[in-house]
Amino acid sequence: MDLTVPEYAYMFGFLQADGHLYQGIGQKGCLTVEISARDKHLLHAFQKLTPYNSSITERTRSTNFAETHTAAIWSLCALEARTKIHQLGLPYGRKSQAIAPPDVEFSRRDYLRGLIDADGSVGFTSRGFPFVSLTTASSAIASYLCDYGKDVTGVTRNPQRNARDGIFNVLYMMELAQRLAAELYYPGCLSLERKHTAADSLSAWVRPPGMRAAHTRRRWTESEDRILLELNSPMAAAKALGRTTQSCNLRLWRLRNGKVSSPSDQ
């Protein structure tokens, strides 16, 4: 399982998010992945990538979301395979907070696509805006996606756990989602077909006329700080510097209270 190979990197990301590694008595145990039967093609791809005996079965049951739901389950029991996957970073038992990017070299975008296919979403919001998101309990995974997202989009994300259940929800929207989806879901890559189709559809979106682009922070310069202090008036400084009064008022407060370095200190 060479994670520099795109298919294996994708498969490992998917297993970390949606797989379960069970350790029994002695050398017994099993790796299982359960997904909707409509996505069964992916399990067949995993089966072909794995040089060990494994099985794919189906079961139908009631869930909280549907009266009848048919799932496909891939089961792999070979000890050698389970040992390798565990060594790469798939823990036994509960794993949601413990998973992290592999310590070995791996294909970054394929690994992340595996995580997003398993625990993320790609598509359009109810208002018709493109988005790519990942929900995870792992701080290491959330941070890694944000680092990768910065490389692709140029925008910094600072992941925070939500107050309700302590989960990270990393979200990219509009043009950022388009760039990220195009990078992750490239032609011919191994993926969930429905999410690949959704990712491809994002490229057709065009920002509506008159809709403001995402705000880009304008950093304060030393000369602007001097003008602000000399004028000592947020309203006058706003006119002189082409900034908002609110921005000038906040910057002046920070300069006076030592929250940022004053020009005289530099």
N, C-alpha and C positions, 0 to 999 in steps of 0.2 A: 504494500500500500504506500506507494511513493507519492507524497502530497505535493510534489512539484508537477505531477501530472494533473491537468485540470479536472478530469473526471473523478479522480480519487480525492482531490481537495474539496470538490463540491460534495461528494458523498460523505466525507468526514464531517463537514459543517452541518449537513442535514442530520447525521446520526447524533451529533452533539446536542442538537436542539430537539429532535423528535424521536430519538432512539432510546432504548432502555437496556442496560447491561445488568443481567441478573447473575449473581454468583451463588451457586448451590454448594452442597457438601462435597468436599474433596475437589475433584476437577470438573464437577458438573456445573452447568450454567447455560445461559442462552442470551443472545442479542436479539431483540425484537424491535420492529418498527411497524406501527399501525397508522395507516392513512386512509383517506376515503378511497373506495373502490374505483372511483372515476380517475384516480391518479395512479392506478396500479402499474402503468407502464414504467414508472420510476423504479418500483421495486424489482421489476424484471431487469432493468438496467443495472441495478445494484447486484442482482444475482449473477449476471454475466460478468461483472467486474471482479467477482469473488471466486477464487479457485477452490472452493470447499462446497460440500453438499449443504444445501439449504432448501427451505420450502416456502411457498406462498399460499396462504389459505384465505378464505373469506368468512365473515360472519355478519349476521344482521341482528340488530337489537334496537331498542328504544333509547333515545337520549333526551337531554334537556332541550335540544334544538329541533328534533324531528321524531315523529312517531316510529319511523323505521329508518335506520341508517345502516348501510352496508359498508363495512370496512375491509381492507385488504391488509394482511399481516405477513411480514417477512420474518422468518425465524432462522437464525444461524447459531449452531451449537458448537462448532469446532473450537477446541481449546486454543489452538495456535492462532486462529483468527481473533478470538476474543482477547487473548493476551496482547496481540499487536495493537488492536484498537484501544485497549486500556492504556497501554504504554504511550500512545500518541496523545491521550488526554480525554478519554471518555470514562468517567468514574463509574464504579458499580453503585447501584441503588440510586438514591435521590441525587440529582446533579445540577439542578437549575441554577444555583448560585455558584457552584464550584467550577463550571466549565470556563475555559480560557483558550485563546488562540494557541496553536501548537508551538512547542519549543523548537521544532525542526523547521527547515526551509519549506515553504508551501506557496501555492498559487493563491494570492490574496483575493482577487475578485471572485474566483470560483468558490473559494471557501465561504466568503461572505454571501454569495448567492445561495449557497446551500442553507445557511442560517435563515436568510430572508424567506426562502421558499418554505421552510419548516415553521418559522415563528414570526414571519413578517407579512406585510401586505404591499401590493403594488396596484395602482389604478387611479381612479378619479374620486374626489370627494363628492358629497351631495350637491355642491355648488359647481361641479365640473372642473375642479382644479387638480392637476396631476400631483401624486404623492408617492413616496416610498417610505416605508416605516419598518422598524423592528422592535418587537417587544421582548425583553429579556430580564431575568433576575440577576444576571451576572454583570458586575461592574466592569470586569475585564473585557467582556464582549462589547458592551455599550461604548466603552472608551475606544476600543479598536475600530469600531465602525465610524466613530466620530473622527478619528485620526485619518482613516482612509477617505472619508467624506470630504475632509479639508483638502486632501491632495487632489481630489477630483473636481470639487466645486469651488475651492478657495474660501469657503465659509467655515468658521469655527462653530462647533456645537459643544456645549458643556452639559453632559448628561446628568440628570437629577432623578432620584427615585421619587415616585409620586407618593403623596401622603397616605393614600387609601390602602395600598397593598405593597408598597416598597418596590414596585416594578419600574424599570426604565422603559420609556417609549421614545426612541430616537426617530425623529420625523424630518423628512425633506419634502419641500413642496415647490410648485411652479417650475421655473427653469432649473433649479437645483435638482429636483426629482428627475427631470428629463435627462440631465447630464449623468446622474448616478445610474439610472436605469439603462441608458445606452452603454455605459461602461460595464455594468454587471451582466446584462442580458445580450451578449453579442451573438451573431448568427452561428448556428450549429452547436451552441453550448448545451451541455446536459442541464435540464431544468424541468420544472413542472410546466407542462405545455400551456395551461391556462394562465399562469403568471407570466410566462414569456410573451404570450399574446397580449396581455395587459400592458407589459413593459413596452412592447413595440408600439402600442397605440398612443403612448404618451408623447411620442415625437410629433404627432400631428397638432398638438395644442399650440395655440398662439395667444399671447397675452392680449386681452380685449383693449381696444383703443381707449385711451384715457385712464386706464388702470395703472396706478403708480408702480414703479419697479420697487424691488426690495430695498429697504433703507441701507445705505452704506455709511458707516460711522466716519465722521470727519474729525480727525485728531487735532487737538489744540497745539499751536506752535508757540515758541517762546515770545515772538513778537506780538502775537495776539493776546497773550497773557499780559504783556506790558501795557498794551492799549486798554485792555479791560480794567487794569488796576489804576491807570492814569485817569480814565474817564470816570471810574467809580460809579457807573450807572449802567445797569444791565440793558435798559432801553436804548441809551445812546450808543452803547457798544454793539448792540444788535444791528443797528443801522450802519455803523461804521464797518463792521466785520461781515455783514451778510449772514448773520446767524439769528436764531430765534431768541426772544427775550428770556424764555425759560432756560435755554441752554446757557446763556450768559450769566443768568442769576445763579444757577447751580455751580458753574465754574468759579464765579467770584466767591461763593461760600466756601468752596473747597480750597481756594488759594488762601483765604483769610484764616481758615481753621487748620491749615497745615496738612490737608488731606492729599494735596499734590504739591510738588516743589514750586516755590515762587521763583520768578525770573532772577530775583536778587540772590537766590541761593545757588543758581546754576553757574 
